[in-house]
Amino acid sequence: MAPIPQPTARTVRAIYHAYEAANEHFDSLGISVGEIGGECDRALYYALRWASRPEEIIGRKLSIFRTGDRWEEVLVSDLERIGVEVYDQQDRIRLLDGHVRGKIDGKAIGIPEAPKTEHLCEFKSSNDKSFKEIVKLGCKVAKPLHYGQCQIGMHYFGLSRCLYLVVNKNDDERYAERIEYDAEYCMRQLARCERIITADEPPVRICENTNMPPCLFCKHKAVCHEDAFPRVSCRTCLHSTPEMGGDGHWSCARWSKPLSVDEQKAACPAHLHLPSMVPGALIETNEEAETITYQLNNGKIWIDGGQRDEAA
């Protein structure tokens, strides 16, 4: 028989709860540079449109994030200890009129392999299994998300090299890789992002089997595969448009106005879901009443604009 699990100590539970209480959820205002290297266009679209409910992050996972931040400080200190100058930490990346966004871990000069070359810096901490994969395969193959961060960062800041520095959290071993700028990769990824930003409906799924990667642990699985309604915000409303020509600006055609971030999150009574995000078939529209009628996949008739609370 399986062993009876032991309860978590009250002290430990209190620590985790304190992390959870202090944690603030921030919606990404655009496509995150850290996600560009992912293979699924649909996931990027859902993230941009705030389609899924915010992830509830447990205290132990938040503690892991805090440990990762401390490792970043250690790796900066390591470089400075050997005479490398690290600067411009947390500088922002803004591309495609602010709809692609991120931050960098820093830039550096004095890297021993090329002391005169300015490098972008990307610092990571990893468990033993993942670390060994990085050492064996390199960043591009083992960690495509990290590779995307490195490439887009170099592209934005006009740099030709990135120092990818990883620490093994199990035994403190370090791995360093100098990644060369790939202009073709960056152009393809930015063209891909522009298609996603300006699309009125989600791209096609890349997989129908939700029990296999990349869908298995995807935070958008409920909306993408399980007929869940998307979260109500201006970004899931057919009246809204991500504007090209500003700093991540969105506008509303219904009220003929730009939308602040707070307004986008709150939505308004005139919200109508993007039809492609409703889990059903469109039957009828009533422009005067500003409603759209659907037959949902479960067979029920639902009127968007008339029964929103029930759907949400």
C-alpha positions as CSV (number, residue, x, y, z in Angstrom):
1,M,0.0,0.0,0.0
2,A,1.0,3.6,-0.5
3,P,2.5,5.4,2.5
4,I,0.2,7.8,4.4
5,P,1.4,11.3,3.5
6,Q,2.5,13.5,6.3
7,P,0.9,16.9,6.8
8,T,2.9,20.0,6.0
9,A,4.1,21.8,9.1
10,R,2.1,24.9,10.1
11,T,5.2,27.0,9.9
12,V,5.9,26.0,6.3
13,R,2.2,26.5,5.4
14,A,2.3,30.0,6.9
15,I,5.5,30.8,4.9
16,Y,3.9,29.7,1.6
17,H,0.6,31.5,2.4
18,A,2.7,34.7,3.0
19,Y,4.2,34.4,-0.4
20,E,0.8,33.9,-2.0
21,A,-0.7,36.9,-0.1
22,A,2.1,39.2,-1.3
23,N,2.1,38.0,-4.9
24,E,0.5,40.3,-7.5
25,H,-0.7,39.0,-10.8
26,F,0.3,41.2,-13.8
27,D,-1.1,40.6,-17.2
28,S,1.5,40.9,-19.9
29,L,0.6,44.0,-22.0
30,G,1.9,42.3,-25.1
31,I,3.6,39.1,-26.4
32,S,6.3,38.3,-24.0
33,V,9.8,38.0,-25.4
34,G,10.2,35.0,-23.1
35,E,7.4,33.2,-24.9
36,I,8.4,34.0,-28.5
37,G,10.5,30.9,-28.8
38,G,7.5,28.7,-28.2
39,E,6.1,26.6,-31.0
40,C,2.4,27.4,-30.6
41,D,1.0,30.5,-32.3
42,R,-2.4,29.9,-30.7
43,A,-0.9,30.1,-27.2
44,L,0.7,33.4,-28.0
45,Y,-2.6,34.7,-29.3
46,Y,-4.5,33.7,-26.2
47,A,-1.8,35.3,-24.0
48,L,-2.0,38.5,-25.9
49,R,-5.8,38.5,-25.7
50,W,-5.9,37.6,-21.9
51,A,-8.1,34.7,-22.9
52,S,-7.4,32.5,-19.9
53,R,-7.9,33.2,-16.2
54,P,-4.7,34.2,-14.3
55,E,-2.7,31.3,-13.1
56,E,-2.9,30.8,-9.3
57,I,0.7,30.2,-8.3
58,I,1.2,28.3,-5.1
59,G,3.6,29.5,-2.4
60,R,6.3,26.8,-3.0
61,K,6.5,27.8,-6.7
62,L,6.7,31.5,-5.8
63,S,9.6,30.6,-3.5
64,I,11.4,28.9,-6.5
65,F,11.0,32.2,-8.4
66,R,12.5,34.1,-5.6
67,T,15.5,31.7,-5.5
68,G,15.9,32.3,-9.3
69,D,16.1,36.0,-8.7
70,R,18.8,35.5,-6.1
71,W,20.8,33.2,-8.5
72,E,20.7,36.0,-11.0
73,E,22.4,38.3,-8.5
74,V,25.0,35.6,-7.8
75,L,25.8,35.2,-11.5
76,V,26.2,39.0,-11.9
77,S,28.6,39.0,-8.9
78,D,30.5,36.1,-10.5
79,L,31.1,38.0,-13.6
80,E,32.1,41.2,-11.8
81,R,34.5,39.1,-9.7
82,I,36.5,38.2,-12.8
83,G,36.5,41.7,-14.1
84,V,33.5,41.7,-16.4
85,E,31.4,44.9,-16.3
86,V,27.6,44.2,-16.2
87,Y,25.2,47.1,-16.8
88,D,21.8,48.1,-18.1
89,Q,20.1,45.4,-16.1
90,Q,16.3,45.2,-16.6
91,D,16.4,47.5,-19.6
92,R,13.1,47.2,-21.6
93,I,12.5,45.7,-25.0
94,R,9.6,47.2,-27.0
95,L,9.0,45.9,-30.6
96,L,6.1,46.0,-33.0
97,D,4.7,49.2,-31.6
98,G,4.9,48.0,-28.0
99,H,3.0,44.7,-28.6
100,V,6.1,42.6,-28.1
101,R,7.6,43.3,-24.7
102,G,10.3,42.1,-22.3
103,K,13.3,43.0,-20.2
104,I,16.9,41.9,-20.3
105,D,19.1,40.6,-17.5
106,G,21.8,43.0,-18.6
107,K,24.7,43.8,-21.0
108,A,28.3,43.1,-20.4
109,I,31.8,44.0,-21.6
110,G,35.0,42.1,-20.8
111,I,33.8,38.5,-21.4
112,P,37.0,36.5,-21.4
113,E,36.3,34.8,-24.8
114,A,35.8,38.2,-26.4
115,P,36.8,41.1,-24.1
116,K,36.0,43.9,-26.5
117,T,32.6,42.6,-27.7
118,E,29.5,43.9,-26.0
119,H,27.3,41.0,-25.0
120,L,23.6,40.7,-24.1
121,C,23.3,38.7,-20.8
122,E,20.8,36.0,-20.1
123,F,21.0,34.4,-16.7
124,K,19.2,31.2,-15.7
125,S,19.1,28.6,-12.9
126,S,18.2,25.0,-13.7
127,N,17.7,21.7,-12.0
128,D,20.2,18.9,-12.6
129,K,18.2,17.1,-15.4
130,S,17.5,20.3,-17.4
131,F,21.1,21.5,-16.9
132,K,22.6,18.3,-18.3
133,E,20.3,18.7,-21.4
134,I,21.6,22.3,-21.9
135,V,25.2,21.1,-21.6
136,K,24.6,18.3,-24.1
137,L,22.4,20.0,-26.7
138,G,23.0,23.7,-26.3
139,C,20.5,26.5,-25.7
140,K,18.8,26.5,-29.1
141,V,17.8,22.9,-28.9
142,A,17.4,22.3,-25.2
143,K,15.7,25.6,-24.3
144,P,14.0,27.3,-27.3
145,L,12.3,29.8,-25.1
146,H,15.6,31.0,-23.7
147,Y,17.1,31.1,-27.2
148,G,14.2,33.3,-28.3
149,Q,14.9,35.7,-25.5
150,C,18.6,35.9,-26.4
151,Q,17.9,36.5,-30.1
152,I,15.2,39.1,-29.7
153,G,17.2,40.9,-27.1
154,M,20.3,41.0,-29.4
155,H,18.0,42.2,-32.2
156,Y,16.5,45.1,-30.2
157,F,19.8,46.4,-28.8
158,G,21.8,45.8,-32.0
159,L,24.2,43.3,-30.4
160,S,25.9,40.4,-32.2
161,R,26.6,38.1,-29.2
162,C,24.7,37.0,-26.1
163,L,26.3,35.4,-23.0
164,Y,23.9,32.6,-21.9
165,L,25.0,31.7,-18.3
166,V,23.3,28.9,-16.4
167,V,23.8,27.5,-12.9
168,N,22.9,24.0,-11.8
169,K,20.9,24.4,-8.6
170,N,21.8,20.9,-7.4
171,D,25.6,21.3,-7.4
172,D,26.4,24.9,-8.4
173,E,28.1,23.9,-11.7
174,R,28.1,26.7,-14.3
175,Y,27.5,26.6,-18.0
176,A,28.4,29.4,-20.4
177,E,27.5,29.7,-24.1
178,R,28.1,32.6,-26.4
179,I,25.2,32.7,-28.8
180,E,25.5,34.4,-32.2
181,Y,22.8,36.8,-33.5
182,D,20.6,35.2,-36.1
183,A,18.9,38.0,-38.1
184,E,16.8,35.5,-40.1
185,Y,15.4,33.9,-37.0
186,C,14.5,37.3,-35.5
187,M,12.8,38.5,-38.7
188,R,10.7,35.3,-38.9
189,Q,9.7,35.5,-35.3
190,L,8.7,39.2,-35.5
191,A,6.7,38.6,-38.7
192,R,5.0,35.7,-36.9
193,C,4.1,38.0,-34.0
194,E,2.7,40.7,-36.2
195,R,0.4,38.1,-37.8
196,I,-0.8,37.0,-34.4
197,I,-1.3,40.6,-33.1
198,T,-3.4,41.7,-36.1
199,A,-5.4,38.4,-36.3
200,D,-9.1,38.5,-35.6
201,E,-9.3,34.8,-34.6
202,P,-6.9,32.3,-33.0
203,P,-4.4,30.5,-35.2
204,V,-5.0,26.8,-35.8
205,R,-4.1,24.3,-33.0
206,I,-0.8,22.6,-33.4
207,C,-2.0,19.5,-31.6
208,E,-5.4,17.8,-30.8
209,N,-4.0,15.4,-28.1
210,T,-4.2,17.3,-24.8
211,N,-2.4,14.5,-23.0
212,M,0.8,15.2,-24.9
213,P,3.2,18.2,-24.9
214,P,2.9,21.1,-25.7
215,C,-0.8,21.0,-24.7
216,L,-0.5,18.8,-21.6
217,F,0.6,21.6,-19.3
218,C,-0.5,24.6,-21.3
219,K,-2.3,27.3,-19.3
220,H,-4.7,27.9,-22.2
221,K,-5.9,24.3,-22.5
222,A,-9.3,24.9,-21.0
223,V,-10.1,27.7,-23.5
224,C,-8.4,26.0,-26.4
225,H,-9.6,22.4,-26.0
226,E,-12.2,22.1,-23.3
227,D,-15.0,24.6,-24.4
228,A,-14.3,27.1,-21.6
229,F,-15.4,30.6,-22.2
230,P,-12.5,33.1,-22.4
231,R,-12.0,35.7,-19.7
232,V,-14.1,38.8,-20.2
233,S,-11.9,41.8,-21.0
234,C,-11.7,44.3,-23.8
235,R,-9.1,42.1,-25.4
236,T,-11.6,39.3,-26.0
237,C,-14.2,41.7,-27.3
238,L,-14.9,42.0,-31.1
239,H,-15.0,45.8,-30.7
240,S,-11.3,46.1,-29.7
241,T,-8.2,46.5,-31.9
242,P,-4.5,46.4,-31.0
243,E,-3.2,49.6,-32.7
244,M,0.0,49.6,-34.7
245,G,1.6,52.9,-34.3
246,G,1.7,53.5,-30.5
247,D,3.2,51.9,-27.4
248,G,1.0,48.7,-27.1
249,H,-2.2,50.8,-27.5
250,W,-5.6,49.3,-27.9
251,S,-8.8,51.0,-29.1
252,C,-12.5,50.4,-29.0
253,A,-14.7,50.8,-32.1
254,R,-17.9,50.7,-30.1
255,W,-17.1,53.8,-28.2
256,S,-14.6,55.3,-30.7
257,K,-11.9,55.8,-28.1
258,P,-8.4,54.5,-27.0
259,L,-8.5,52.1,-24.1
260,S,-6.4,52.4,-20.9
261,V,-5.1,49.2,-19.3
262,D,-7.6,49.5,-16.5
263,E,-10.4,49.8,-19.0
264,Q,-9.2,46.8,-20.9
265,K,-9.3,44.7,-17.8
266,A,-12.7,45.9,-16.6
267,A,-14.4,45.6,-20.0
268,C,-17.8,47.3,-20.3
269,P,-21.5,46.3,-20.7
270,A,-21.2,46.4,-24.5
271,H,-18.7,43.5,-24.5
272,L,-19.2,41.0,-27.2
273,H,-16.9,38.0,-27.4
274,L,-14.8,37.4,-30.5
275,P,-17.0,34.8,-32.2
276,S,-14.0,32.5,-32.8
277,M,-13.5,32.3,-29.0
278,V,-17.1,31.2,-28.2
279,P,-17.3,27.4,-27.9
280,G,-20.2,27.0,-30.4
281,A,-21.7,28.0,-33.7
282,L,-23.0,31.5,-34.5
283,I,-26.7,31.4,-35.4
284,E,-27.9,35.0,-35.5
285,T,-26.9,38.6,-34.9
286,N,-29.0,41.5,-33.9
287,E,-27.2,44.8,-34.5
288,E,-29.9,46.9,-33.0
289,A,-29.9,45.0,-29.7
290,E,-26.2,44.4,-29.9
291,T,-26.5,40.7,-29.3
292,I,-25.2,37.5,-31.0
293,T,-26.9,34.2,-30.6
294,Y,-24.9,30.9,-30.6
295,Q,-25.6,27.2,-30.3
296,L,-23.0,26.1,-27.9
297,N,-21.2,22.8,-28.3
298,N,-23.2,21.4,-25.4
299,G,-26.4,22.0,-27.3
300,K,-27.6,25.1,-25.4
301,I,-28.6,28.3,-27.0
302,W,-26.7,31.3,-25.6
303,I,-27.2,35.0,-26.4
304,D,-24.0,37.0,-26.0
305,G,-24.9,40.5,-24.8
306,G,-28.0,39.0,-23.1
307,Q,-26.8,36.3,-20.8
308,R,-23.2,37.2,-20.2
309,D,-23.2,36.5,-16.5
310,E,-24.4,32.9,-17.2
311,A,-21.7,32.3,-19.7
312,A,-18.8,33.7,-17.7
